[in-house]
Amino acid sequence: MLGSATDAEDVLQEAWLRWVGVDLGTVRDERAYLVRIVTRQALDRLRAMGRRRESYVGPWLPEPLLTAPDVAEQVELADSVSIAMLLVLETLAPVERAVFVLREVFDLEYDEIAEAVEKSTAAVRQIAYRARAHVTARRPRGSVSPAETRTALEAFRRAVETGDLQSLLDILAPDVVSLSDGGGVRRAILRPIVGAGKVARLLAFGWYRRGPARSFEQVQVNGAPGLLVRVGGEIDGVLAVRVEDGRIAGLYHVRNPEKLSRVQRETAVVRTRRPAGSR
């Protein structure tokens, strides 16, 4: 819901502090009560994050997570936590985002979502409809297998390491979009770069060719194959990609050090749905 593990942990801590002070004898449905607490804390955090991003330097990208390889095989789960999907969710208003996640990812009933976001059930149905249409129009087209993404990444890595402009043009989609997030702390491109020619020239003659030699390690980033970038043996950034028709259509480079704390180790990613037969 937040696109930031750090903010998510803060929300959970705040929710836990509220929960431990509750008289459980007054709680009819503990699960629904916890969903309500966490959702409202997350909404408050989303609004605060929106204000912070007004002064953010350059493009803002979600915080990358190293995930276990088996997450990529769970197509629905991997899609819901991918960098590309989180960027789509960033275009939703806070309440729309909360409703979409609770309904589409966690399969909650409309009345329970309504209690969590303090809206009527009818209003939540309308919000869910609008959010679903918005996401459908903007989400990546089609399903791409982990193997196809790994193949595209390997071709991309070889092209970048050799500075081969033609190989880069071959692996990049004509309308590829490249985003770089340095957060004003690390050097990064301050605007989206669009088009295979511009992105390929940047990669072949600019960004990746400067300074010390870089190494690339294939890892799992947010449920999909990605690249861990090292300079002098130290983690310098993470590259996530969106692949369409065998070519890279989206390139997302996170260098902001504040967003790289979760790439030192794998983060468990699971999804729990409402038990069958429960309200």
C-alpha positions as CSV (number, residue, x, y, z in Angstrom):
1,M,0.0,0.0,0.0
2,L,2.9,2.4,0.7
3,G,5.7,1.3,-1.6
4,S,8.1,1.7,1.3
5,A,9.2,-1.0,3.7
6,T,10.4,1.6,6.2
7,D,7.1,3.4,6.2
8,A,5.2,0.1,6.4
9,E,7.2,-1.0,9.5
10,D,6.5,2.4,11.1
11,V,2.7,1.9,10.4
12,L,2.8,-1.6,11.9
13,Q,4.6,-0.4,15.0
14,E,2.0,2.4,15.5
15,A,-0.8,-0.1,14.9
16,W,0.7,-2.5,17.4
17,L,0.9,0.2,20.1
18,R,-2.7,1.0,19.6
19,W,-3.7,-2.7,19.6
20,V,-1.9,-3.6,22.9
21,G,-4.0,-0.9,24.6
22,V,-7.3,-2.2,23.5
23,D,-9.7,-4.0,25.8
24,L,-10.2,-7.2,23.8
25,G,-13.6,-7.8,25.5
26,T,-14.9,-4.9,23.5
27,V,-13.7,-6.2,20.1
28,R,-16.2,-8.2,18.1
29,D,-14.0,-9.2,15.2
30,E,-10.2,-8.9,16.0
31,R,-9.2,-9.4,12.3
32,A,-11.5,-6.6,11.1
33,Y,-10.3,-4.3,13.9
34,L,-6.7,-4.9,13.0
35,V,-7.4,-4.2,9.3
36,R,-9.1,-1.0,10.3
37,I,-6.2,0.2,12.5
38,V,-3.5,-0.6,9.9
39,T,-5.5,0.8,7.0
40,R,-6.2,4.1,8.7
41,Q,-2.5,4.4,9.8
42,A,-1.4,3.7,6.3
43,L,-3.8,6.3,4.9
44,D,-2.3,8.9,7.2
45,R,1.1,7.9,6.1
46,L,0.2,8.0,2.4
47,R,-1.0,11.6,2.8
48,A,2.2,12.6,4.7
49,M,4.3,10.9,2.0
50,G,2.5,12.8,-0.7
51,R,3.4,16.1,0.9
52,R,7.1,14.9,1.3
53,R,7.2,14.0,-2.4
54,E,6.3,17.5,-3.5
55,S,9.9,18.5,-2.5
56,Y,11.6,15.2,-3.6
57,V,14.5,15.6,-5.9
58,G,13.9,13.8,-9.2
59,P,11.6,10.8,-9.9
60,W,10.4,8.9,-6.9
61,L,10.6,5.1,-7.2
62,P,9.3,2.5,-4.7
63,E,11.7,0.9,-2.3
64,P,13.2,-2.3,-3.8
65,L,13.1,-5.5,-1.9
66,L,15.1,-8.7,-2.5
67,T,12.6,-11.5,-2.6
68,A,12.9,-15.3,-2.7
69,P,12.9,-16.9,-6.2
70,D,9.7,-18.7,-5.6
71,V,7.7,-15.4,-5.4
72,A,8.3,-14.9,-9.1
73,E,6.5,-18.2,-9.8
74,Q,3.4,-17.0,-7.9
75,V,2.3,-14.7,-10.8
76,E,-0.6,-12.9,-9.1
77,L,1.5,-12.1,-6.0
78,A,4.6,-11.1,-7.9
79,D,2.5,-8.7,-10.1
80,S,1.0,-7.1,-7.0
81,V,4.5,-6.2,-5.5
82,S,6.4,-5.4,-8.7
83,I,8.0,-2.0,-9.1
84,A,5.9,-1.4,-12.2
85,M,2.6,-2.1,-10.4
86,L,3.7,0.0,-7.4
87,L,4.3,2.9,-9.8
88,V,0.8,2.5,-11.2
89,L,-0.6,2.5,-7.6
90,E,1.2,5.8,-7.0
91,T,-1.1,7.4,-9.5
92,L,-4.2,6.6,-7.3
93,A,-5.5,8.9,-4.5
94,P,-4.8,7.4,-1.0
95,V,-8.3,6.1,-0.5
96,E,-8.5,4.6,-4.0
97,R,-5.2,2.9,-3.4
98,A,-6.3,1.5,0.0
99,V,-9.6,0.2,-1.5
100,F,-7.8,-1.4,-4.5
101,V,-5.2,-3.2,-2.4
102,L,-7.7,-4.4,0.2
103,R,-10.1,-5.7,-2.5
104,E,-7.8,-6.9,-5.3
105,V,-4.8,-8.1,-3.3
106,F,-6.4,-9.3,-0.1
107,D,-9.9,-10.1,-1.3
108,L,-11.7,-8.3,1.6
109,E,-15.5,-7.8,1.4
110,Y,-16.8,-4.4,0.5
111,D,-18.4,-3.9,3.9
112,E,-15.2,-4.6,5.8
113,I,-13.3,-2.2,3.5
114,A,-16.0,0.4,4.1
115,E,-15.4,0.2,7.8
116,A,-11.6,0.5,7.4
117,V,-11.7,3.6,5.2
118,E,-14.8,5.2,6.8
119,K,-17.0,5.2,3.7
120,S,-20.3,3.7,2.9
121,T,-20.3,0.3,1.2
122,A,-21.9,1.8,-1.9
123,A,-19.1,4.5,-2.1
124,V,-16.4,1.8,-1.7
125,R,-17.9,-0.2,-4.6
126,Q,-17.7,2.9,-6.8
127,I,-14.1,3.7,-5.6
128,A,-13.1,0.1,-6.3
129,Y,-14.6,0.3,-9.8
130,R,-12.8,3.5,-10.6
131,A,-9.5,2.3,-9.2
132,R,-9.7,-1.0,-11.0
133,A,-10.4,0.7,-14.3
134,H,-7.5,3.2,-13.7
135,V,-5.0,0.4,-12.9
136,T,-6.2,-1.8,-15.8
137,A,-5.5,1.1,-18.2
138,R,-2.0,1.7,-16.9
139,R,-0.7,-1.7,-15.7
140,P,1.8,-3.6,-17.8
141,R,0.3,-5.5,-20.7
142,G,0.3,-9.3,-20.6
143,S,2.1,-11.7,-18.4
144,V,5.9,-12.2,-18.7
145,S,7.6,-15.3,-17.4
146,P,10.6,-15.0,-15.0
147,A,12.6,-16.9,-17.7
148,E,11.8,-14.3,-20.3
149,T,12.7,-11.5,-17.9
150,R,16.0,-13.2,-17.0
151,T,16.9,-13.6,-20.7
152,A,16.2,-9.9,-21.4
153,L,18.2,-8.9,-18.3
154,E,21.2,-11.0,-19.4
155,A,21.2,-9.4,-22.8
156,F,20.9,-6.0,-21.2
157,R,23.8,-6.7,-18.8
158,R,26.1,-7.8,-21.6
159,A,25.3,-4.7,-23.7
160,V,25.9,-2.3,-20.8
161,E,29.1,-3.9,-19.8
162,T,30.5,-3.8,-23.3
163,G,29.0,-0.4,-24.2
164,D,27.5,-2.0,-27.4
165,L,25.0,0.6,-28.6
166,Q,23.4,-1.7,-31.2
167,S,22.9,-4.5,-28.7
168,L,21.2,-2.0,-26.3
169,L,19.0,-0.8,-29.1
170,D,18.1,-4.4,-29.9
171,I,17.0,-5.2,-26.3
172,L,15.2,-1.9,-25.5
173,A,11.6,-1.4,-26.6
174,P,11.2,1.6,-29.0
175,D,9.2,3.5,-26.3
176,V,11.2,2.4,-23.3
177,V,11.0,4.7,-20.2
178,S,14.0,5.0,-17.9
179,L,13.6,6.4,-14.4
180,S,16.4,7.0,-11.9
181,D,15.9,7.7,-8.2
182,G,18.9,9.2,-6.3
183,G,16.7,11.2,-3.9
184,G,19.0,14.2,-4.1
185,V,21.7,12.2,-2.4
186,R,23.2,10.2,-5.2
187,R,23.7,11.3,-8.8
188,A,20.6,10.4,-10.9
189,I,18.8,11.6,-14.0
190,L,16.2,14.1,-12.8
191,R,13.6,13.4,-15.4
192,P,12.3,10.4,-17.3
193,I,14.2,9.4,-20.4
194,V,12.0,8.1,-23.1
195,G,12.9,6.3,-26.3
196,A,15.4,3.5,-27.1
197,G,17.8,5.8,-28.8
198,K,18.1,8.2,-25.9
199,V,18.2,5.5,-23.3
200,A,20.8,3.4,-25.2
201,R,23.1,6.4,-25.7
202,L,22.9,7.3,-22.0
203,L,23.8,3.7,-21.0
204,A,26.5,3.2,-23.6
205,F,28.3,6.5,-23.4
206,G,27.1,8.1,-20.2
207,W,25.9,7.0,-16.9
208,Y,27.2,3.4,-16.7
209,R,30.5,4.1,-18.4
210,R,31.7,6.8,-15.9
211,G,33.8,6.2,-12.8
212,P,34.9,2.9,-11.3
213,A,34.0,-0.4,-13.0
214,R,30.5,-1.7,-12.1
215,S,29.4,-5.2,-11.6
216,F,25.9,-6.6,-12.1
217,E,24.4,-9.5,-10.2
218,Q,21.0,-11.0,-11.1
219,V,18.7,-11.1,-8.1
220,Q,15.0,-11.2,-7.4
221,V,13.6,-7.7,-7.0
222,N,10.0,-7.3,-5.9
223,G,9.1,-10.7,-7.1
224,A,10.8,-10.5,-10.5
225,P,14.4,-10.8,-11.8
226,G,16.5,-7.7,-11.5
227,L,20.0,-6.5,-11.1
228,L,22.0,-5.6,-8.1
229,V,24.7,-3.0,-9.1
230,R,28.0,-2.9,-7.2
231,V,30.8,-0.4,-7.5
232,G,34.1,-1.4,-5.8
233,G,32.2,-4.3,-4.2
234,E,29.7,-2.0,-2.5
235,I,26.0,-1.9,-3.3
236,D,25.4,1.2,-5.5
237,G,21.9,0.6,-6.7
238,V,19.2,-1.8,-7.9
239,L,17.8,-2.1,-11.4
240,A,14.3,-3.4,-11.9
241,V,12.8,-3.8,-15.4
242,R,9.4,-4.2,-17.1
243,V,9.6,-6.5,-20.1
244,E,7.1,-6.6,-23.0
245,D,7.5,-8.8,-26.1
246,G,11.0,-9.9,-25.1
247,R,12.3,-6.3,-24.8
248,I,12.8,-4.0,-21.8
249,A,10.0,-1.4,-21.8
250,G,10.6,0.1,-18.4
251,L,14.0,0.6,-16.6
252,Y,13.9,1.6,-12.9
253,H,17.2,2.5,-11.3
254,V,17.2,3.1,-7.5
255,R,20.3,4.7,-6.0
256,N,18.9,6.6,-3.0
257,P,20.8,5.0,-0.1
258,E,17.8,5.3,2.2
259,K,16.0,2.9,-0.1
260,L,18.7,0.2,-0.3
261,S,18.6,-1.2,3.2
262,R,16.4,-4.1,2.1
263,V,18.7,-5.3,-0.6
264,Q,21.2,-6.8,1.8
265,R,19.0,-9.8,2.5
266,E,15.8,-11.4,1.3
267,T,12.5,-10.2,2.5
268,A,9.7,-12.7,2.9
269,V,6.6,-11.8,0.8
270,V,3.4,-13.7,1.3
271,R,-0.3,-12.9,0.9
272,T,-3.0,-14.0,3.2
273,R,-6.6,-14.1,2.1
274,R,-9.8,-14.4,4.1
275,P,-10.3,-18.0,5.2
276,A,-12.9,-19.8,3.1
277,G,-16.4,-19.7,4.6
278,S,-15.7,-16.7,6.9
279,R,-17.6,-13.5,6.8
